[in-house]
C-alpha cells in the first residue's frame, strides 16, 4: 500500500515538473530576445534590458496581486482553487500572453511585446506560487528539498536548451550567431515572422500542459489548510514597498528618457552617484521594509499573517538575495570577460562561458534530485559522483551542437568536483547544505576577486554551482512550520524573485565607479547572507520545536 502511494506521488511529481521546464525555457530565451529586439527596434542597452525587467517584475506583481485579492475577499484564493487549478489557471494566462505576443509581433510594437511577455510571466508567477508547495507536499517533508531539486533540474534543462531552440527558431541557425549576424538579420523584412511562429508553438505547449493537468484526474488538488487568516498589515506594508519602488523606478526611467542626461551619462558614467544612490535605496526599501514587518509582527502578531514567522521573512530576503546573485553573476560575466585581464573575450567566444555558468545550475540540481529516486546508500554515493559529470557532458554537448568552442571548458571539471564534495558534506539537510554552498559561493567569489584570467573566470562561474541547490533549500526552510499560512508564505517567497531586477543593476552601477572586476564584491555579500540565513533558520526552527536535522534523518536520507 505504501509502495503504491509512493509510486502515485512520483507519477504526480513527474506531471507537475513539466511547468518547471517552461519557466527555464522562456526565461533563458530572453538572452536571445534582448539583442534581437535591440537591433530590430533600434534600442539602447537600457531599453533592451526592459525585457528582463518586465519578466522578473511580473513575478512580483503577480504574487502580490494574488495576496491582495485574497486579503480583500478574506479567502485564500489559491487554496480555494487548489494548487492543481492554480497551475492550470497560470498556464491559461501564459497561453493568453503567447497570443498577445503574436498580436504584438504582428503590430511590430516593442511596448506591446513587453506587455505580452509581462502577461506570460504573470502566468508563470501563479504557476510557481502553486507548484512550489505542491511539489513539497507530494511526499515526506524530509525529502521536499530533493523534489524541488528534481523540478529545478528540469527547469535548468529548459534553461540549457531554450536559447539553442529559440535561436534556431528565430534565425534558422544555432551556430555563428553573433552581434553582427543578429543586426543583419533584424533588418530583414519579415524577421519578426519567426517570432510569431515561435509563440504559436509556445502557446500551444502552454495549452497542452493545461489540458494535461486538467485531465490528470488522479492528480490531487493539492489543497492545504482551508482556514484563512487576513494579513492586512502585511498587505499594507507590501503595497507601501511597491509604491516606493514604483516611484524610484519611474524617476530612473524618466532620467533615461532625458536626452541631455543620456549625453551626460555616457561621458560621465563614473559620476552617476545619484543613480547609484537610487539603486541602493531600492535595495534598502525591500530589506528594511521586510525587517520592519517582522519586528512589528513579533510584538503584535495580529494582522501580519505569515510575516510573524521569522524563518519566512528571512527566507524572503534569502530568495531575493539568491535570485539576485544568480542573475547578477551571469549578467555581468560577459562584460567582465571583455576586459584585458580576462583575455578580452568578445562575440561568439563569450558563449561557452555564459552557457557553462547557467549550465552549472543544472549540474547541481540534477545531483540534488538523486534522493527522489530512493537509491541505496552505496548507489547514491556513486550517483553523486556520476550524475554531475553526466550533466556537465550535456552542457558541453549542447555547446558543441551550437557550434561553440568547448575546449576552454574542459578544465571546469575540476571545479565540479568541489561541488560533489559539498553534496557529500551537506547530507541532504537543507540548512546544512545551504550553509556549505553559501560558504563555497563566497569563497569562489573571493578567489575571483583576488585573481584574474582562467582561475578567476572559473571561480566566478562556480557561483552557478553554488546557486544550483539554493532555491529548494531556502524554500523548504522558509515555509517549515507555517501550517495554514503555507500558500500565503509561498506567494511572499515568489514575490522576492524581484531580487533579479534590483541586485544586478546595483552591481552594474557600482561597476561604473570602481570597475567591473571589483564590483564582484556584491556576490560575496550575497553569499554571506545566504550562509547566515542557513545558520539562523535552523536555530529559529529549533526554537519552534522543529528540529531540521532530526526531520531529515527521520526521512531516511
URMOWO-V510813 format. One record per pair of residues at least 12 apart in sequence whose ideal C-beta (glycine too) atoms are under 6 Angstrom apart, sorted by sequence separation. I is the first residue (numbers start at 1). J is the second residue. If there is no record, write none. Layout:
I;J
I;J
This chain:
104;116
135;147
447;459
448;460
507;519
135;148
294;307
337;350
370;383
34;48
171;185
293;307
422;436
101;116
422;437
444;459
478;493
507;522
100;116
135;151
294;310
334;350
34;51
367;384
33;51
422;440
444;462
97;116
100;119
294;313
444;463
367;387
30;51
366;387
367;388
30;52
97;119
441;463
97;120
290;313
170;194
333;357
392;416
30;55
363;388
366;391
441;466
94;120
97;123
252;278
290;316
440;466
330;357
363;391
388;416
93;122
94;123
169;198
362;391
363;392
437;466
93;123
248;278
388;420
90;123
248;282
385;420
90;126
359;395
90;127
245;282
356;395
384;423
434;473
86;126
87;127
433;473
244;285
87;130
415;458
430;473
86;130
87;131
241;285
355;399
412;458
419;465
430;476
83;130
352;399
415;462
430;477
241;289
83;134
352;404
351;404
356;409
352;406
364;419
237;293
367;423
352;409
371;428
54;114
58;118
62;122
477;537
480;541
55;117
63;125
54;117
58;121
62;125
481;544
50;114
54;118
58;122
62;126
481;546
55;121
59;125
63;129
480;546
41;110
233;303
234;304
232;303
233;304
234;305
449;520
448;520
231;304
234;307
231;305
445;520
229;305
445;523
445;524
442;524
442;527
441;527
442;528
105;192
134;222
438;527
105;195
105;196
438;530
439;531
438;531
102;196
435;531
438;534
102;199
101;199
435;534
434;534
435;535
23;124
98;199
364;465
368;469
361;464
365;468
431;534
98;202
99;203
357;461
360;464
364;468
98;203
356;461
360;465
364;469
431;537
357;464
361;468
431;538
19;127
95;203
95;206
341;452
19;131
94;206
95;207
91;206
431;548
16;134
91;209
92;210
16;135
91;210
88;210
429;552
13;138
88;213
12;138
87;213
88;214
9;138
428;557
9;139
20;151
24;155
28;159
32;163
23;155
24;156
31;163
21;154
25;158
29;162
17;151
20;154
24;158
28;162
29;163
32;166
329;463
20;155
24;159
28;163
32;167
84;219
17;154
21;158
25;162
29;166
84;221
84;222
82;221
83;222
82;222
82;223
326;467
39;182
39;183
79;223
79;224
36;182
40;186
35;182
39;186
79;226
322;470
76;228
75;228
319;474
74;230
318;474
71;230
315;474
315;478
71;235
312;478
68;235
311;478
178;347
178;348
327;500
331;504
319;493
323;497
324;499
328;503
332;507
306;482
316;492
320;496
323;499
324;500
328;504
312;489
316;493
319;496
323;500
327;504
306;485
320;499
324;503
328;507
305;485
316;496
336;516
335;516
306;488
305;488
306;489
371;557
18;209
329;523
325;523
159;358
160;359
15;216
325;526
160;362
15;219
156;361
321;526
156;362
12;219
321;529
156;365
321;530
46;256
153;365
152;365
153;366
318;533
149;365
153;369
149;368
150;369
283;502
314;533
149;369
282;502
150;372
146;371
147;372
146;372
279;505
311;537
175;402
279;506
174;402
175;403
311;540
279;509
310;540
276;509
275;509
160;398
164;402
270;512
269;512
270;513
227;484
225;484
224;486
224;487
145;430
149;472
148;472
145;472
145;473
145;476
144;476
132;475
133;486
133;490
132;490
129;490
129;491
129;494
128;494
79;487
78;487
142;551
142;552
76;487
143;555
142;555
140;555
67;491
66;491
63;491
63;494
64;495
63;495
59;494
60;495
59;497
60;498
56;497
56;500
57;501
56;501
53;501
